[in-house]
Amino acid sequence: MSMSGSMPRSRMSYSSSMAGGGGGRMMGMYGSSAGGNFAGGYGGLGGSFGTGIGIGSSVNLDLNATVAPVDPALQAQRQQEKNQILGLNNRFASFIDKVRMLEQTNKMLETKLEFLQNQGTYASNIDSMFQAYIENLKRQLETLGQEKVNLEGSLLQMQALVEDFKNKYEDEINKRTEVENEFVLIKKDVDESYMNKVELEAKLEGLTDEINFLRNIFDEEIRELQAQIQDTSVTVEIDNNRNLD
């Protein structure tokens, strides 16, 4: 922060009469004591004000050193002049406080400016970091794009393989369905054959029982016939014997 321009010059003069009748005139230059150009910075202005305070202090000492008796009007005038000088000194002190405050403000602004400049550098570093990060993401994106192409090729191969297996699976399903249908037909034939076998076995068993029954009857009839034949033979022999006699 900078200030330019010259501080307005003001002149203060006062006169005092000594007890011996002699008179002296004292003149203080506000502009020559505390003046100066603000373009040199607050430090230079503060130095000028310090010089002004020194002059004011010397004037007060000179007034206090006057110990000769004076009339009341002159004393009142001198007191007024002293008060004016004290007021001027207070103004000088106030100006110095303002200058110091401005110096502190200037330092604070310089610090803030440096901080903002550092922030700008930091932001620049952030930009470079983001740029590097973006470049890294671009490389990753390119890598992922290549991987995507490779995966798409692999996906097409897998889809073709899956389609092949699907067709084979459907063929196997169709074959299995045909075999199952054939099995059902064969099982039906086997069941019919088994039922026929059971039926034939039952018929065979019935016929066997009937044959056995008829055989037994036939055997019994043969035995009866044989017995009758034997009886007839005995009767014929007896009759023959009678005839011979």
C-alpha positions as CSV (number, residue, x, y, z in Angstrom):
1,M,0.0,0.0,0.0
2,S,1.5,3.4,-1.0
3,M,0.5,7.0,-0.4
4,S,1.7,9.9,-2.6
5,G,1.6,13.6,-2.4
6,S,2.9,16.2,0.0
7,M,1.6,16.9,3.4
8,P,0.0,20.5,3.5
9,R,2.4,23.0,5.0
10,S,1.2,25.2,7.8
11,R,3.0,27.9,9.7
12,M,2.7,28.7,13.4
13,S,4.2,31.8,14.9
14,Y,4.1,33.4,18.3
15,S,5.9,36.3,20.0
16,S,6.9,36.7,23.6
17,S,8.1,39.8,25.5
18,M,10.8,39.4,28.1
19,A,10.7,41.2,31.5
20,G,13.6,43.4,30.5
21,G,11.5,45.0,27.8
22,G,13.2,43.0,25.1
23,G,11.1,41.1,22.7
24,G,11.8,38.0,20.8
25,R,9.9,36.2,18.1
26,M,9.8,32.5,17.8
27,M,8.6,30.8,14.7
28,G,8.0,27.1,14.2
29,M,7.4,25.6,10.9
30,Y,4.9,22.8,10.9
31,G,5.7,21.9,7.4
32,S,9.5,22.1,7.8
33,S,9.4,20.1,11.0
34,A,6.9,17.4,10.3
35,G,6.5,17.8,6.6
36,G,7.7,15.4,4.0
37,N,6.6,13.4,1.1
38,F,4.4,10.3,1.8
39,A,5.8,8.6,-1.3
40,G,8.9,7.6,0.7
41,G,6.7,5.3,2.9
42,Y,5.3,5.4,6.4
43,G,8.7,5.1,8.0
44,G,9.9,8.3,6.5
45,L,6.8,10.1,7.6
46,G,7.2,8.8,11.1
47,G,10.7,10.1,11.2
48,S,9.6,13.6,10.2
49,F,6.9,13.6,12.9
50,G,9.5,12.6,15.4
51,T,11.6,15.6,14.5
52,G,8.5,17.8,14.9
53,I,8.0,16.5,18.4
54,G,11.5,17.3,19.2
55,I,11.0,20.9,18.2
56,G,7.8,21.2,20.2
57,S,9.5,19.8,23.3
58,S,12.3,22.4,22.9
59,V,9.8,25.1,22.7
60,N,8.1,23.9,25.9
61,L,11.4,23.9,27.7
62,D,12.2,27.4,26.5
63,L,8.8,28.6,27.8
64,N,9.3,26.9,31.1
65,A,12.8,28.4,31.4
66,T,11.3,31.9,31.3
67,V,11.1,32.7,34.9
68,A,11.0,36.5,34.7
69,P,7.8,38.1,36.0
70,V,5.3,39.1,33.4
71,D,2.0,40.9,33.4
72,P,-1.2,38.8,33.5
73,A,-2.2,39.6,29.9
74,L,1.1,38.5,28.6
75,Q,1.1,35.5,30.8
76,A,-2.4,34.6,29.5
77,Q,-1.1,35.0,26.0
78,R,1.9,32.9,26.7
79,Q,-0.3,30.2,28.3
80,Q,-2.5,30.3,25.2
81,E,0.6,29.8,23.0
82,K,1.8,26.9,25.2
83,N,-1.6,25.4,24.9
84,Q,-1.5,25.8,21.2
85,I,1.9,24.1,21.1
86,L,0.7,21.3,23.4
87,G,-2.3,20.9,21.1
88,L,0.1,20.8,18.1
89,N,2.2,18.2,19.9
90,N,-0.9,16.1,20.5
91,R,-1.8,16.4,16.9
92,F,1.7,15.3,16.0
93,A,1.3,12.3,18.4
94,S,-2.0,11.5,16.9
95,F,-0.5,11.7,13.4
96,I,2.3,9.4,14.5
97,D,-0.2,6.9,15.9
98,K,-2.1,7.0,12.6
99,V,1.2,6.5,10.7
100,R,2.0,3.5,12.9
101,M,-1.4,2.1,12.4
102,L,-1.0,2.6,8.7
103,E,2.4,0.9,8.8
104,Q,0.8,-2.0,10.6
105,T,-2.0,-2.0,8.1
106,N,0.6,-1.9,5.3
107,K,2.5,-4.9,6.8
108,M,-0.8,-6.7,7.3
109,L,-1.7,-6.1,3.6
110,E,1.8,-7.1,2.5
111,T,1.5,-10.3,4.5
112,K,-2.0,-10.9,3.0
113,L,-0.7,-10.2,-0.5
114,E,2.2,-12.6,0.1
115,F,-0.3,-15.2,1.4
116,L,-2.6,-14.6,-1.6
117,Q,0.4,-14.9,-3.9
118,N,1.4,-18.1,-2.2
119,Q,-2.2,-19.2,-2.5
120,G,-1.9,-18.5,-6.2
121,T,1.2,-20.6,-6.4
122,Y,-0.5,-23.3,-4.4
123,A,-3.5,-23.1,-6.8
124,S,-1.0,-23.4,-9.6
125,N,0.4,-26.5,-8.0
126,I,-3.1,-27.8,-7.5
127,D,-3.7,-27.1,-11.2
128,S,-0.6,-29.1,-12.1
129,M,-1.6,-31.9,-9.7
130,F,-5.1,-32.0,-11.3
131,Q,-3.6,-31.9,-14.8
132,A,-1.3,-34.9,-13.8
133,Y,-4.3,-36.6,-12.3
134,I,-6.3,-36.0,-15.4
135,E,-3.5,-37.3,-17.6
136,N,-3.3,-40.4,-15.4
137,L,-7.1,-40.9,-15.7
138,K,-6.7,-40.5,-19.5
139,R,-4.1,-43.2,-19.6
140,Q,-6.2,-45.4,-17.4
141,L,-9.2,-44.7,-19.7
142,E,-7.1,-45.7,-22.7
143,T,-6.0,-48.9,-21.0
144,L,-9.6,-49.6,-20.0
145,G,-10.6,-49.0,-23.6
146,Q,-8.1,-51.5,-24.9
147,E,-9.2,-53.9,-22.2
148,K,-12.8,-53.3,-23.3
149,V,-11.9,-54.2,-26.9
150,N,-10.1,-57.3,-25.8
151,L,-13.0,-58.3,-23.5
152,E,-15.5,-57.7,-26.3
153,G,-13.4,-60.0,-28.5
154,S,-13.4,-62.6,-25.7
155,L,-17.1,-62.0,-25.2
156,L,-17.8,-62.8,-28.8
157,Q,-15.8,-66.0,-28.6
158,M,-17.5,-67.0,-25.4
159,Q,-20.9,-66.2,-27.0
160,A,-20.1,-68.4,-30.0
161,L,-18.9,-71.1,-27.7
162,V,-22.0,-70.8,-25.6
163,E,-24.1,-70.9,-28.7
164,D,-22.3,-74.1,-29.8
165,F,-22.8,-75.7,-26.4
166,K,-26.4,-74.6,-26.5
167,N,-27.0,-76.3,-29.9
168,K,-25.2,-79.4,-28.6
169,Y,-27.3,-79.4,-25.5
170,E,-30.5,-79.0,-27.5
171,D,-29.4,-81.9,-29.7
172,E,-28.7,-84.0,-26.6
173,I,-32.1,-83.0,-25.2
174,N,-33.7,-84.1,-28.5
175,K,-31.8,-87.4,-28.5
176,R,-32.7,-88.0,-24.9
177,T,-36.3,-87.3,-25.7
178,E,-36.2,-89.7,-28.6
179,V,-34.5,-92.3,-26.4
180,E,-37.1,-91.8,-23.6
181,N,-39.9,-92.2,-26.2
182,E,-38.3,-95.4,-27.4
183,F,-37.8,-96.6,-23.9
184,V,-41.5,-95.9,-23.2
185,L,-42.5,-97.9,-26.3
186,I,-40.1,-100.7,-25.4
187,K,-41.3,-100.8,-21.8
188,K,-44.8,-101.0,-23.1
189,D,-43.9,-103.9,-25.3
190,V,-42.0,-105.5,-22.4
191,D,-45.0,-105.0,-20.1
192,E,-47.3,-106.5,-22.7
193,S,-44.9,-109.4,-23.2
194,Y,-44.7,-110.0,-19.5
195,M,-48.5,-109.9,-19.2
196,N,-48.7,-112.4,-22.0
197,K,-46.1,-114.5,-20.3
198,V,-48.1,-114.4,-17.1
199,E,-51.2,-115.3,-18.9
200,L,-49.5,-118.1,-20.8
201,E,-48.0,-119.4,-17.6
202,A,-51.4,-119.4,-16.0
203,K,-52.9,-121.2,-19.0
204,L,-50.0,-123.7,-19.0
205,E,-50.5,-124.3,-15.3
206,G,-54.2,-124.9,-15.9
207,L,-53.6,-127.2,-18.8
208,T,-51.0,-129.1,-16.8
209,D,-53.5,-129.5,-14.0
210,E,-56.1,-130.6,-16.5
211,I,-53.7,-133.1,-18.1
212,N,-52.7,-134.5,-14.7
213,F,-56.4,-134.8,-13.8
214,L,-57.2,-136.5,-17.1
215,R,-54.1,-138.8,-16.7
216,N,-55.3,-139.8,-13.3
217,I,-58.7,-140.6,-14.7
218,F,-57.2,-142.4,-17.7
219,D,-55.0,-144.5,-15.4
220,E,-58.0,-145.3,-13.2
221,E,-60.0,-146.4,-16.2
222,I,-57.1,-148.5,-17.5
223,R,-56.9,-150.2,-14.1
224,E,-60.6,-150.9,-14.2
225,L,-60.4,-152.2,-17.7
226,Q,-57.5,-154.4,-16.8
227,A,-59.4,-155.8,-13.8
228,Q,-62.5,-156.4,-16.0
229,I,-60.3,-158.1,-18.6
230,Q,-58.8,-160.4,-15.9
231,D,-62.2,-161.3,-14.6
232,T,-63.4,-162.1,-18.1
233,S,-60.3,-164.3,-18.7
234,V,-61.0,-166.3,-15.6
235,T,-64.7,-166.8,-16.5
236,V,-63.7,-167.9,-20.0
237,E,-61.2,-170.4,-18.6
238,I,-63.8,-171.8,-16.2
239,D,-66.3,-172.2,-19.0
240,N,-63.8,-173.9,-21.2
241,N,-62.9,-176.3,-18.5
242,R,-66.6,-177.1,-18.0
243,N,-67.0,-177.7,-21.7
244,L,-64.1,-180.1,-21.8
245,D,-65.5,-182.1,-19.0
